Amino acid sequence: MGLNSEASAALVYLILYAILFAFMLYGYATGHLRFRSRYTVVLFHVTVRLASQATGLAFGLVGYANTSLLVAYFILGAEGYFTLVLCTYRFLISWHNHNLASHDSWLEPRFPPGTPAFKRFLLSFALFGPTRRPMAVMHNLLIGANAIIITGGNMVGGGSDSVEDFRTNPNLLTSKILRTVGQSIFLSINVFLLYCILDTIRQSRSENPRKRTHPTLLILLAIWPCLFVRGMYGVLSGVLPAFNYYNPDNYEATGLKNSFIVSEYIMGTTMEWVSCTMLMVTYLTSRNDPKKADFEAEKGDKIPLDAGA
């Protein structure tokens, strides 16, 4: 028996993400990528999406017999978007650290040398005190939105063995509200990301008026519309029945309607895969950026001169 449309689409993107996963494993194995780098966040995103697509494939095969797979697929999809937005912020911060004249990021100023890793992790969420950073707000908002979406998904995750049961689920309305709120927070964080990218381009041009805009920044700017479309789809899926997995009208005898599958994979999965691929391409555009050891050594050389002035 052949695969239905849902299973076929899930399989295609499972293969596409497996290709990205293989590329990243090759990069780590050959030393081109380091685990203590921004690319590890991309690896985490790819791993989450592999799990999401595998769950989507399973739901496409099993169908109504196990609607818990549908809930798992939705939650993992939200996790994928969450990690992807975080990835893009981390890449922008890394660009700040390597390319701005200060070799520091206004989004997340660097910690003093010798700060323990665990302390850095805790302070990256600090909202009050002298060590608070703008990125700490983003971290807390992302985690909060993520928790809201997971809670909303889990509210309708049990007690149903058919999609039709969702119509009478007493928690369905609350679940929709929570998912919409969580996705709206993601979208607002993504809108702020556009401001951060444009402001970085402005600052870069101000510091290097004779140079063209760095290609990595252009890639991040090109990624933003994909993330915006993905975020809008997340919000619309909670408020418009035509985009809602839990709407029985989106199903036919053999599973999800083709029109629904096309909209979900174009506005959702494709936007994420393209964004992830473009983030990986920045490896090529950032090869000639100043190395961390170089600008740290440069700062170290300046200390004695300043002290003796």
Secondary structure, DSSP 8 states (H G I E B T S, - for coil): ----HHHHHHHHHHHHHHHHHHHHHHHHHTTSS-SSSTHHHHHHHHHHHHHHHHHHHHHHHHGGG-THHHHHHHHHHHHHHHHHHHHHHHHHHHHHHHHSTTS--SSS----TT--HHHHHHHTT--SSTT--HHHHHHHHHHHHHHHHHHHHHTTSSS-SSGGGGGG-TTHHHHHHHHHHHHHHHHHHHHHHHHHHHHHHHHHHHH-TTS---HHHHHHHHHHHHHHHHHHHHHHHHH-GGG-TT-GGGEETTEE-HHHHHHHIIIIIHHHHHHHHHHHHHHHHTTTS--HHHHHHHHHHHHHHHHH-
